[in-house]
């Protein structure tokens, strides 16, 4: 398959062939969209704290894909070396969420990581209690509004 392949951290990814390292239990999806987030860029350069330095690798941690049965899903990649910026990607079945056809794949791919980041922060890292407030610093673009909306879903009081 073709993918954005990193063979040297001092150079950007190149459009090249890449063999998926399939593991038992992984799903193979056709990728419809994958976000190019700061997290993905730091991974592609080998600078992210989770980077193991193994090359070659395909950047990307999540995306929108189509399962072999035709179902469209949001998914998290199952493999650090075989990311989501490719024609096909691997996903663990438990890390997929069915999606409607009515929303564009690129809109979903671009919006999920900011939404997940604030949700995890508000529900796992420092669980918000009903009635507490959420303050979003530098809350322009997508992260701030999503954090406030997620805070509301998690039980934060809305104040204007």
C-alpha contacts under 8 A as a table, 3 or more apart, distances in Angstrom:
res1	aa1	res2	aa2	distance
1	X	17	X	5.52
1	X	18	X	5.71
1	X	19	X	6.51
1	X	20	X	7.97
1	X	86	X	7.61
1	X	87	X	6.37
1	X	88	X	7.18
2	X	15	X	6.68
2	X	16	X	5.44
2	X	17	X	4.54
2	X	18	X	6.02
2	X	86	X	6.07
2	X	87	X	5.92
3	X	14	X	7.85
3	X	15	X	5.60
3	X	16	X	5.66
3	X	17	X	6.18
3	X	18	X	6.30
3	X	58	X	6.77
3	X	85	X	6.00
3	X	86	X	3.92
3	X	87	X	6.16
4	X	13	X	5.22
4	X	14	X	5.20
4	X	15	X	4.74
4	X	16	X	6.39
4	X	58	X	5.77
4	X	59	X	7.03
4	X	85	X	5.82
4	X	86	X	6.18
5	X	13	X	4.93
5	X	14	X	5.25
5	X	15	X	6.22
5	X	16	X	6.03
5	X	17	X	7.66
5	X	18	X	7.16
5	X	56	X	6.65
5	X	57	X	5.75
5	X	58	X	4.80
5	X	59	X	7.32
6	X	9	X	6.69
6	X	11	X	7.50
6	X	12	X	6.51
6	X	13	X	4.45
6	X	14	X	6.52
6	X	44	X	6.72
6	X	55	X	6.90
6	X	56	X	5.53
6	X	57	X	5.28
6	X	58	X	6.08
6	X	59	X	7.52
7	X	11	X	7.83
7	X	13	X	7.39
7	X	55	X	5.66
7	X	56	X	4.62
7	X	57	X	6.84
8	X	11	X	5.54
8	X	12	X	7.65
8	X	55	X	7.23
8	X	56	X	7.59
9	X	12	X	6.99
9	X	44	X	6.97
9	X	45	X	4.93
9	X	46	X	5.96
10	X	45	X	7.06
11	X	45	X	7.98
12	X	44	X	7.52
12	X	45	X	7.47
13	X	44	X	7.31
13	X	58	X	7.86
20	X	82	X	6.38
20	X	89	X	7.45
20	X	90	X	7.74
21	X	82	X	7.11
22	X	26	X	6.71
22	X	90	X	7.29
23	X	26	X	5.68
25	X	92	X	7.00
25	X	93	X	7.77
26	X	78	X	7.14
26	X	90	X	5.94
26	X	91	X	5.56
26	X	92	X	5.11
26	X	93	X	6.92
27	X	67	X	7.63
27	X	90	X	5.46
27	X	91	X	5.11
27	X	92	X	6.06
27	X	93	X	6.41
28	X	67	X	7.03
28	X	68	X	7.59
28	X	88	X	6.60
28	X	89	X	5.75
28	X	90	X	4.83
28	X	91	X	6.63
29	X	65	X	5.59
29	X	66	X	5.38
29	X	67	X	4.98
29	X	68	X	6.78
29	X	88	X	5.42
29	X	89	X	5.44
29	X	90	X	6.32
29	X	91	X	7.41
30	X	65	X	5.28
30	X	66	X	5.14
30	X	67	X	6.74
30	X	68	X	7.99
30	X	87	X	6.02
30	X	88	X	4.53
30	X	89	X	6.68
31	X	34	X	7.34
31	X	63	X	7.01
31	X	64	X	6.11
31	X	65	X	4.28
31	X	66	X	6.56
31	X	84	X	7.10
31	X	85	X	7.82
31	X	86	X	6.71
31	X	87	X	5.50
31	X	88	X	5.23
31	X	89	X	6.47
32	X	63	X	7.49
32	X	64	X	5.50
32	X	65	X	5.00
32	X	66	X	7.09
32	X	105	X	6.33
32	X	106	X	7.81
33	X	63	X	5.56
33	X	64	X	5.22
33	X	65	X	6.96
33	X	105	X	5.70
33	X	106	X	5.36
33	X	109	X	6.07
34	X	60	X	6.85
34	X	62	X	6.20
34	X	63	X	4.20
34	X	64	X	6.43
34	X	84	X	6.12
34	X	85	X	6.06
34	X	106	X	7.22
34	X	109	X	5.51
34	X	110	X	7.48
35	X	40	X	7.94
35	X	60	X	7.25
35	X	62	X	7.19
35	X	63	X	6.55
35	X	106	X	7.64
35	X	109	X	5.32
35	X	110	X	5.16
36	X	39	X	8.00
36	X	40	X	5.87
36	X	41	X	6.78
36	X	60	X	7.21
36	X	110	X	7.86
37	X	40	X	5.15
37	X	41	X	6.31
38	X	41	X	5.04
38	X	42	X	6.13
39	X	42	X	5.30
39	X	43	X	6.24
39	X	48	X	7.21
40	X	43	X	5.05
40	X	44	X	6.15
40	X	59	X	6.04
40	X	60	X	5.34
40	X	61	X	6.79
41	X	44	X	5.07
41	X	45	X	6.38
41	X	59	X	7.63
42	X	45	X	5.20
42	X	46	X	6.27
42	X	47	X	5.11
42	X	48	X	4.97
43	X	46	X	5.07
43	X	47	X	5.96
43	X	48	X	4.98
43	X	50	X	7.82
43	X	51	X	6.23
43	X	59	X	6.59
44	X	47	X	7.68
44	X	57	X	7.95
44	X	58	X	7.61
44	X	59	X	5.36
45	X	48	X	7.70
46	X	51	X	5.64
46	X	52	X	7.78
46	X	53	X	6.01
47	X	51	X	6.73
48	X	51	X	5.38
51	X	54	X	7.81
54	X	57	X	7.02
54	X	81	X	7.29
55	X	81	X	7.46
56	X	81	X	7.12
57	X	80	X	7.60
57	X	81	X	4.45
57	X	82	X	5.90
57	X	83	X	7.23
58	X	81	X	5.88
58	X	82	X	4.98
58	X	83	X	4.66
58	X	84	X	7.03
58	X	85	X	6.38
58	X	86	X	7.36
59	X	81	X	7.65
59	X	82	X	7.21
59	X	83	X	4.73
59	X	84	X	6.43
59	X	85	X	5.89
60	X	63	X	7.90
60	X	77	X	7.59
60	X	83	X	4.43
60	X	84	X	4.44
60	X	85	X	5.39
61	X	76	X	5.89
61	X	77	X	5.21
61	X	80	X	7.83
61	X	83	X	5.72
61	X	84	X	5.89
62	X	74	X	7.48
62	X	75	X	5.58
62	X	76	X	4.29
62	X	77	X	5.44
62	X	83	X	7.77
62	X	84	X	5.99
62	X	109	X	7.42
63	X	74	X	5.78
63	X	75	X	5.60
63	X	76	X	6.69
63	X	77	X	7.84
63	X	84	X	6.35
63	X	109	X	5.23
64	X	72	X	7.09
64	X	73	X	5.65
64	X	74	X	4.48
64	X	75	X	6.18
64	X	105	X	5.85
64	X	106	X	7.79
64	X	108	X	7.22
64	X	109	X	5.99
65	X	72	X	5.72
65	X	73	X	5.47
65	X	74	X	6.43
65	X	75	X	7.18
66	X	69	X	7.88
66	X	70	X	5.71
66	X	71	X	5.57
66	X	72	X	4.46
66	X	73	X	6.17
67	X	70	X	5.28
67	X	71	X	5.34
67	X	72	X	6.40
67	X	73	X	7.36
68	X	71	X	7.48
71	X	98	X	6.95
71	X	99	X	7.74
72	X	98	X	6.02
72	X	99	X	5.47
72	X	100	X	7.09
72	X	101	X	7.20
73	X	96	X	5.98
73	X	97	X	5.20
73	X	98	X	4.37
73	X	99	X	5.03
74	X	96	X	5.57
74	X	97	X	5.15
74	X	98	X	6.55
74	X	99	X	6.66
74	X	108	X	7.77
74	X	109	X	7.61
75	X	91	X	6.38
75	X	95	X	5.72
75	X	96	X	4.36
75	X	97	X	6.47
76	X	91	X	6.10
76	X	92	X	7.57
76	X	95	X	5.73
76	X	96	X	6.77
77	X	80	X	7.51
77	X	82	X	7.77
77	X	83	X	6.08
77	X	84	X	6.34
77	X	89	X	6.92
77	X	90	X	5.76
77	X	91	X	4.86
77	X	92	X	7.32
78	X	82	X	7.93
78	X	83	X	8.00
78	X	90	X	5.40
78	X	91	X	4.46
78	X	92	X	5.51
79	X	82	X	5.32
79	X	83	X	6.49
79	X	90	X	6.83
79	X	91	X	7.71
80	X	83	X	6.11
82	X	89	X	6.86
82	X	90	X	7.35
83	X	86	X	7.27
83	X	89	X	6.60
83	X	90	X	7.86
84	X	88	X	7.33
84	X	89	X	5.42
84	X	90	X	7.83
85	X	89	X	7.90
86	X	89	X	6.49
91	X	95	X	6.81
91	X	96	X	7.29
92	X	95	X	5.39
92	X	96	X	7.10
93	X	96	X	5.69
100	X	103	X	6.59
101	X	104	X	7.34
103	X	107	X	7.10
103	X	108	X	7.19
104	X	107	X	5.34
104	X	108	X	6.53
105	X	108	X	5.27
105	X	109	X	6.10
106	X	109	X	5.05
106	X	110	X	5.99
107	X	110	X	5.30
107	X	111	X	6.16
108	X	111	X	5.26
108	X	112	X	6.00
109	X	112	X	5.77
109	X	113	X	7.72
110	X	113	X	7.10
111	X	114	X	5.94
111	X	115	X	6.39
111	X	142	X	7.56
112	X	115	X	5.07
112	X	116	X	5.93
113	X	116	X	5.07
113	X	117	X	5.94
114	X	117	X	5.14
114	X	118	X	6.50
114	X	142	X	6.93
114	X	143	X	5.28
114	X	146	X	7.09
115	X	118	X	5.60
115	X	119	X	6.19
115	X	143	X	7.00
115	X	146	X	5.70
115	X	147	X	6.94
115	X	150	X	7.52
116	X	119	X	4.99
116	X	120	X	6.02
117	X	120	X	5.46
117	X	121	X	6.29
118	X	121	X	5.02
118	X	122	X	6.06
118	X	143	X	7.52
118	X	146	X	7.19
118	X	147	X	5.05
118	X	150	X	6.88
119	X	122	X	5.18
119	X	123	X	5.96
119	X	124	X	7.93
119	X	147	X	7.14
119	X	150	X	5.92
119	X	151	X	7.67
120	X	123	X	5.26
120	X	124	X	5.16
120	X	125	X	6.47
121	X	124	X	5.73
121	X	125	X	4.82
121	X	126	X	6.09
121	X	127	X	7.38
122	X	125	X	6.44
122	X	126	X	5.69
122	X	127	X	5.16
122	X	128	X	5.61
122	X	150	X	7.72
122	X	151	X	6.68
122	X	154	X	7.36
123	X	126	X	6.37
123	X	127	X	4.30
123	X	128	X	6.25
123	X	154	X	7.20
124	X	127	X	5.45
128	X	132	X	6.61
128	X	151	X	7.64
128	X	154	X	6.82
128	X	155	X	7.28
128	X	156	X	7.04
129	X	132	X	5.71
129	X	154	X	7.78
129	X	155	X	6.58
129	X	156	X	6.97
130	X	154	X	7.27
130	X	155	X	4.37
130	X	156	X	5.40
130	X	157	X	7.19
131	X	155	X	6.25
131	X	156	X	4.95
131	X	157	X	4.72
132	X	155	X	7.55
132	X	156	X	4.96
132	X	157	X	5.86
133	X	151	X	7.80
133	X	156	X	5.24
133	X	157	X	5.62
133	X	158	X	7.31
134	X	147	X	7.97
134	X	148	X	6.48
134	X	151	X	6.18
134	X	156	X	6.62
135	X	148	X	7.57
136	X	139	X	5.26
136	X	144	X	5.36
136	X	145	X	7.96
136	X	147	X	6.76
136	X	148	X	6.83
137	X	144	X	7.17
138	X	144	X	6.85
139	X	142	X	7.58
139	X	143	X	6.25
139	X	144	X	3.52
139	X	145	X	6.40
140	X	143	X	6.96
140	X	144	X	5.64
140	X	145	X	7.15
141	X	144	X	6.87
141	X	145	X	7.41
142	X	145	X	5.78
142	X	146	X	6.07
143	X	146	X	5.21
143	X	147	X	5.95
144	X	147	X	5.07
144	X	148	X	6.27
145	X	148	X	5.15
145	X	149	X	6.13
146	X	149	X	5.01
146	X	150	X	5.94
147	X	150	X	5.06
147	X	151	X	6.00
148	X	151	X	4.97
148	X	152	X	6.28
149	X	152	X	5.09
149	X	153	X	6.36
150	X	153	X	4.94
150	X	154	X	6.09
151	X	154	X	4.97
151	X	155	X	6.32
151	X	156	X	5.21
152	X	155	X	5.18
152	X	156	X	4.77
152	X	157	X	6.58
152	X	158	X	6.73
153	X	156	X	7.29
